[in-house]
Amino acid sequence: MRAVRGLAVQQNNKNLFKGRQFTAETILWSVRWCLQFPISYRDLEHMFSDRGIQVDHTTLFRWIQAYVPELEKRIRPHPRMGSSSWRVDET
């Protein structure tokens, strides 16, 4: 059963990046850098051009808008419920 689930996840990943001009690795790296570091899309465009990949800053913006919700859904599938009770110390 696990192998079947893993296969389904791999097929979903292929469909997620299907029809894109750039590889899934390039897209995921750009999304990761934008989320992890305070970097502008134009700076990221220059970083990619230094590495020989020509990508426009508007394309990077569209990748962020398209892939961040999906990645967040996969990373945090079950958010934990917090307690409804809380207390304040007298310090």
OpenMM code with the backbone's topology and positions (N, CA, C; nanometers):
from openmm import Vec3, app, unit

residues = "MET ARG ALA VAL ARG GLY LEU ALA VAL GLN GLN ASN ASN LYS ASN LEU PHE LYS GLY ARG GLN PHE THR ALA GLU THR ILE LEU TRP SER VAL ARG TRP CYS LEU GLN PHE PRO ILE SER TYR ARG ASP LEU GLU HIS MET PHE SER ASP ARG GLY ILE GLN VAL ASP HIS THR THR LEU PHE ARG TRP ILE GLN ALA TYR VAL PRO GLU LEU GLU LYS ARG ILE ARG PRO HIS PRO ARG MET GLY SER SER SER TRP ARG VAL ASP GLU THR".split()
positions = [
    Vec3(0.0813, -0.1199, 0.0000),
    Vec3(0.0000, 0.0000, 0.0000),
    Vec3(0.0858, 0.1264, 0.0000),
    Vec3(0.2006, 0.1209, 0.0694),
    Vec3(0.2873, 0.2387, 0.0736),
    Vec3(0.3426, 0.2726, -0.0636),
    Vec3(0.3782, 0.1701, -0.1398),
    Vec3(0.4324, 0.1945, -0.2723),
    Vec3(0.3289, 0.2625, -0.3612),
    Vec3(0.2055, 0.2246, -0.3446),
    Vec3(0.0995, 0.2861, -0.4242),
    Vec3(0.0836, 0.4331, -0.3862),
    Vec3(0.0897, 0.4635, -0.2570),
    Vec3(0.0796, 0.6028, -0.2137),
    Vec3(0.1970, 0.6847, -0.2651),
    Vec3(0.3182, 0.6293, -0.2580),
    Vec3(0.4359, 0.6987, -0.3081),
    Vec3(0.4269, 0.7258, -0.4565),
    Vec3(0.3719, 0.6314, -0.5306),
    Vec3(0.3544, 0.6483, -0.6741),
    Vec3(0.2559, 0.7610, -0.7019),
    Vec3(0.1499, 0.7679, -0.6227),
    Vec3(0.0506, 0.8735, -0.6410),
    Vec3(0.1121, 1.0105, -0.6154),
    Vec3(0.1987, 1.0208, -0.5157),
    Vec3(0.2643, 1.1475, -0.4866),
    Vec3(0.3557, 1.1868, -0.6012),
    Vec3(0.4299, 1.0905, -0.6574),
    Vec3(0.5181, 1.1206, -0.7696),
    Vec3(0.4378, 1.1655, -0.8916),
    Vec3(0.3238, 1.1041, -0.9170),
    Vec3(0.2416, 1.1445, -1.0295),
    Vec3(0.1859, 1.2842, -1.0084),
    Vec3(0.1493, 1.3181, -0.8846),
    Vec3(0.1008, 1.4524, -0.8565),
    Vec3(0.2096, 1.5561, -0.8790),
    Vec3(0.3348, 1.5223, -0.8426),
    Vec3(0.4454, 1.6148, -0.8649),
    Vec3(0.4666, 1.6378, -1.0140),
    Vec3(0.4563, 1.5327, -1.0935),
    Vec3(0.4737, 1.5484, -1.2375),
    Vec3(0.3639, 1.6365, -1.2950),
    Vec3(0.2414, 1.6194, -1.2495),
    Vec3(0.1320, 1.7020, -1.2984),
    Vec3(0.1456, 1.8462, -1.2521),
    Vec3(0.2045, 1.8667, -1.1370),
    Vec3(0.2212, 2.0003, -1.0829),
    Vec3(0.3134, 2.0851, -1.1706),
    Vec3(0.4152, 2.0242, -1.2280),
    Vec3(0.5120, 2.0972, -1.3100),
    Vec3(0.4958, 2.0698, -1.4595),
    Vec3(0.3910, 2.0030, -1.4973),
    Vec3(0.3706, 1.9683, -1.6379),
    Vec3(0.3457, 2.0944, -1.7208),
    Vec3(0.4121, 2.1017, -1.8345),
    Vec3(0.3933, 2.2135, -1.9256),
    Vec3(0.4774, 2.3365, -1.8940),
    Vec3(0.5646, 2.3270, -1.7966),
    Vec3(0.6509, 2.4404, -1.7614),
    Vec3(0.7770, 2.4375, -1.8465),
    Vec3(0.8289, 2.5551, -1.8758),
    Vec3(0.9497, 2.5658, -1.9567),
    Vec3(1.0737, 2.5274, -1.8774),
    Vec3(1.0700, 2.5508, -1.7467),
    Vec3(1.1846, 2.5242, -1.6604),
    Vec3(1.1638, 2.3932, -1.5846),
    Vec3(1.2729, 2.3391, -1.5341),
    Vec3(1.2648, 2.2131, -1.4607),
    Vec3(1.2022, 2.2362, -1.3233),
    Vec3(1.1514, 2.1292, -1.2652),
    Vec3(1.0914, 2.1368, -1.1324),
    Vec3(1.1956, 2.1798, -1.0294),
    Vec3(1.3183, 2.1352, -1.0471),
    Vec3(1.4257, 2.1716, -0.9537),
    Vec3(1.4499, 2.3224, -0.9531),
    Vec3(1.4522, 2.3841, -1.0705),
    Vec3(1.4728, 2.5285, -1.0809),
    Vec3(1.3589, 2.6043, -1.0140),
    Vec3(1.2376, 2.5614, -1.0373),
    Vec3(1.1210, 2.6278, -0.9790),
    Vec3(1.1233, 2.6151, -0.8274),
    Vec3(1.1507, 2.4950, -0.7780),
    Vec3(1.1514, 2.4744, -0.6336),
    Vec3(1.2637, 2.5524, -0.5647),
    Vec3(1.3812, 2.5616, -0.6290),
    Vec3(1.4897, 2.6409, -0.5715),
    Vec3(1.4499, 2.7877, -0.5611),
    Vec3(1.3871, 2.8400, -0.6657),
    Vec3(1.3493, 2.9817, -0.6626),
    Vec3(1.2430, 3.0084, -0.5563),
    Vec3(1.1478, 2.9181, -0.5436),
    Vec3(1.0446, 2.9345, -0.4407),
    Vec3(1.1076, 2.9265, -0.3019),
    Vec3(1.1974, 2.8335, -0.2835),
    Vec3(1.2652, 2.8186, -0.1537),
    Vec3(1.3440, 2.9435, -0.1173),
    Vec3(1.4218, 2.9967, -0.2130),
    Vec3(1.5017, 3.1159, -0.1857),
    Vec3(1.4130, 3.2349, -0.1527),
    Vec3(1.3021, 3.2493, -0.2231),
    Vec3(1.2126, 3.3627, -0.1963),
    Vec3(1.1482, 3.3532, -0.0590),
    Vec3(1.1186, 3.2328, -0.0165),
    Vec3(1.0541, 3.2166, 0.1124),
    Vec3(1.1535, 3.2204, 0.2284),
    Vec3(1.2734, 3.1738, 0.2064),
    Vec3(1.3698, 3.1637, 0.3146),
    Vec3(1.4455, 3.2937, 0.3400),
    Vec3(1.4714, 3.3689, 0.2353),
    Vec3(1.5531, 3.4887, 0.2483),
    Vec3(1.4755, 3.6116, 0.2027),
    Vec3(1.5038, 3.7268, 0.2620),
    Vec3(1.4391, 3.8508, 0.2153),
    Vec3(1.5061, 3.8995, 0.0870),
    Vec3(1.4631, 3.8447, -0.0237),
    Vec3(1.5251, 3.8725, -0.1529),
    Vec3(1.4172, 3.9178, -0.2505),
    Vec3(1.4522, 4.0130, -0.3352),
    Vec3(1.3558, 4.0603, -0.4339),
    Vec3(1.3575, 3.9685, -0.5559),
    Vec3(1.2522, 3.9788, -0.6345),
    Vec3(1.2437, 3.8963, -0.7558),
    Vec3(1.3507, 3.9358, -0.8562),
    Vec3(1.3830, 4.0630, -0.8622),
    Vec3(1.4878, 4.1082, -0.9547),
    Vec3(1.6265, 4.0587, -0.9111),
    Vec3(1.6523, 4.0569, -0.7809),
    Vec3(1.7791, 4.0022, -0.7327),
    Vec3(1.7885, 3.8534, -0.7627),
    Vec3(1.6773, 3.7844, -0.7455),
    Vec3(1.6751, 3.6420, -0.7764),
    Vec3(1.6949, 3.6185, -0.9257),
    Vec3(1.6385, 3.7073, -1.0075),
    Vec3(1.6597, 3.7002, -1.1521),
    Vec3(1.8082, 3.7129, -1.1852),
    Vec3(1.8775, 3.8036, -1.1177),
    Vec3(2.0218, 3.8206, -1.1397),
    Vec3(2.1005, 3.6989, -1.0911),
    Vec3(2.0577, 3.6383, -0.9813),
    Vec3(2.1250, 3.5176, -0.9321),
    Vec3(2.1135, 3.4050, -1.0337),
    Vec3(1.9956, 3.3895, -1.0920),
    Vec3(1.9782, 3.2850, -1.1931),
    Vec3(2.0580, 3.3166, -1.3196),
    Vec3(2.0641, 3.4434, -1.3577),
    Vec3(2.1403, 3.4775, -1.4787),
    Vec3(2.2897, 3.4528, -1.4575),
    Vec3(2.3383, 3.4702, -1.3336),
    Vec3(2.4780, 3.4376, -1.3034),
    Vec3(2.5051, 3.2890, -1.3188),
    Vec3(2.4025, 3.2092, -1.2993),
    Vec3(2.4153, 3.0632, -1.3128),
    Vec3(2.3784, 3.0135, -1.4526),
    Vec3(2.3500, 3.1065, -1.5450),
    Vec3(2.3230, 3.0703, -1.6836),
    Vec3(2.1773, 3.0373, -1.7125),
    Vec3(2.0870, 3.0732, -1.6231),
    Vec3(1.9445, 3.0471, -1.6441),
    Vec3(1.8753, 3.1809, -1.6620),
    Vec3(1.8166, 3.2028, -1.7788),
    Vec3(1.7472, 3.3278, -1.8074),
    Vec3(1.6000, 3.3140, -1.7710),
    Vec3(1.5601, 3.3805, -1.6636),
    Vec3(1.4216, 3.3795, -1.6185),
    Vec3(1.3835, 3.5217, -1.5782),
    Vec3(1.2619, 3.5620, -1.6099),
    Vec3(1.2164, 3.6972, -1.5815),
    Vec3(1.1618, 3.7068, -1.4396),
    Vec3(1.1670, 3.8275, -1.3820),
    Vec3(1.1191, 3.8456, -1.2453),
    Vec3(0.9677, 3.8243, -1.2344),
    Vec3(0.8924, 3.8532, -1.3406),
    Vec3(0.7483, 3.8276, -1.3350),
    Vec3(0.7179, 3.6781, -1.3354),
    Vec3(0.8018, 3.6003, -1.4004),
    Vec3(0.7862, 3.4547, -1.3968),
    Vec3(0.8100, 3.4032, -1.2558),
    Vec3(0.9107, 3.4569, -1.1894),
    Vec3(0.9370, 3.4185, -1.0504),
    Vec3(0.8182, 3.4524, -0.9612),
    Vec3(0.7604, 3.5702, -0.9820),
    Vec3(0.6430, 3.6098, -0.9051),
    Vec3(0.5279, 3.5118, -0.9286),
    Vec3(0.5063, 3.4729, -1.0514),
    Vec3(0.3979, 3.3780, -1.0834),
    Vec3(0.4240, 3.2413, -1.0221),
    Vec3(0.5499, 3.1978, -1.0185),
    Vec3(0.5823, 3.0700, -0.9546),
    Vec3(0.5491, 3.0752, -0.8061),
    Vec3(0.5829, 3.1862, -0.7422),
    Vec3(0.5540, 3.2000, -0.5990),
    Vec3(0.4039, 3.1933, -0.5765),
    Vec3(0.3283, 3.2662, -0.6550),
    Vec3(0.1832, 3.2662, -0.6397),
    Vec3(0.1221, 3.1290, -0.6659),
    Vec3(0.1802, 3.0535, -0.7578),
    Vec3(0.1233, 2.9242, -0.7953),
    Vec3(0.1641, 2.8105, -0.7023),
    Vec3(0.2891, 2.8100, -0.6577),
    Vec3(0.3412, 2.6923, -0.5884),
    Vec3(0.3447, 2.7023, -0.4370),
    Vec3(0.3451, 2.8214, -0.3799),
    Vec3(0.3510, 2.8329, -0.2343),
    Vec3(0.2291, 2.7701, -0.1667),
    Vec3(0.1068, 2.7956, -0.2126),
    Vec3(-0.0071, 2.7297, -0.1452),
    Vec3(-0.0004, 2.5773, -0.1523),
    Vec3(0.0427, 2.5239, -0.2649),
    Vec3(0.0531, 2.3781, -0.2793),
    Vec3(0.1622, 2.3216, -0.1892),
    Vec3(0.2765, 2.3882, -0.1828),
    Vec3(0.3846, 2.3418, -0.0959),
    Vec3(0.3454, 2.3508, 0.0505),
    Vec3(0.2771, 2.4577, 0.0870),
    Vec3(0.2343, 2.4720, 0.2253),
    Vec3(0.1337, 2.3634, 0.2629),
    Vec3(0.0483, 2.3285, 0.1691),
    Vec3(-0.0486, 2.2226, 0.1928),
    Vec3(0.0208, 2.0882, 0.2132),
    Vec3(0.1273, 2.0642, 0.1400),
    Vec3(0.1990, 1.9365, 0.1512),
    Vec3(0.2900, 1.9321, 0.2738),
    Vec3(0.3462, 2.0465, 0.3113),
    Vec3(0.4363, 2.0487, 0.4263),
    Vec3(0.3579, 2.0376, 0.5561),
    Vec3(0.2474, 2.1081, 0.5651),
    Vec3(0.1657, 2.1095, 0.6868),
    Vec3(0.0264, 2.0558, 0.6596),
    Vec3(0.0152, 1.9246, 0.6398),
    Vec3(-0.1156, 1.8703, 0.6050),
    Vec3(-0.2145, 1.8718, 0.7206),
    Vec3(-0.1646, 1.8612, 0.8433),
    Vec3(-0.2527, 1.8549, 0.9592),
    Vec3(-0.2062, 1.9538, 1.0649),
    Vec3(-0.2574, 2.0758, 1.0630),
    Vec3(-0.2157, 2.1700, 1.1664),
    Vec3(-0.2666, 2.1260, 1.3027),
    Vec3(-0.1851, 2.1451, 1.4034),
    Vec3(-0.2218, 2.1035, 1.5380),
    Vec3(-0.3120, 2.2090, 1.6023),
    Vec3(-0.4108, 2.1604, 1.6685),
    Vec3(-0.5003, 2.2510, 1.7408),
    Vec3(-0.4362, 2.2882, 1.8743),
    Vec3(-0.4399, 2.4133, 1.9054),
    Vec3(-0.3882, 2.4581, 2.0327),
    Vec3(-0.4955, 2.4475, 2.1401),
    Vec3(-0.4547, 2.4603, 2.2599),
    Vec3(-0.5474, 2.4555, 2.3715),
    Vec3(-0.6273, 2.5854, 2.3773),
    Vec3(-0.7535, 2.5772, 2.4138),
    Vec3(-0.8340, 2.6980, 2.4243),
    Vec3(-0.8147, 2.7666, 2.5596),
    Vec3(-0.7406, 2.7021, 2.6501),
    Vec3(-0.7156, 2.7573, 2.7820),
    Vec3(-0.5749, 2.8153, 2.7891),
    Vec3(-0.5614, 2.9316, 2.8501),
    Vec3(-0.4300, 2.9918, 2.8683),
    Vec3(-0.4276, 3.0687, 2.9984),
    Vec3(-0.3093, 3.0857, 3.0539),
    Vec3(-0.2927, 3.1512, 3.1830),
    Vec3(-0.1747, 3.2492, 3.1771),
    Vec3(-0.1801, 3.3526, 3.2596),
    Vec3(-0.0734, 3.4521, 3.2662),
    Vec3(-0.0112, 3.4462, 3.4046),
    Vec3(0.1201, 3.4409, 3.4103),
    Vec3(0.1908, 3.4443, 3.5390),
    Vec3(0.1868, 3.5847, 3.5961),
    Vec3(0.2121, 3.5943, 3.7260),
    Vec3(0.2112, 3.7226, 3.7935),
    Vec3(0.3520, 3.7818, 3.8016),
    Vec3(0.4252, 3.7799, 3.6943),
    Vec3(0.5621, 3.8338, 3.6981),
    Vec3(0.5666, 3.9729, 3.6433),
] * unit.nanometer
topology = app.Topology()
chain = topology.addChain("A")
for resn in residues:
    res = topology.addResidue(resn, chain)
    for name in ("N", "CA", "C"):
        topology.addAtom(name, app.Element.getBySymbol(name[0]), res)
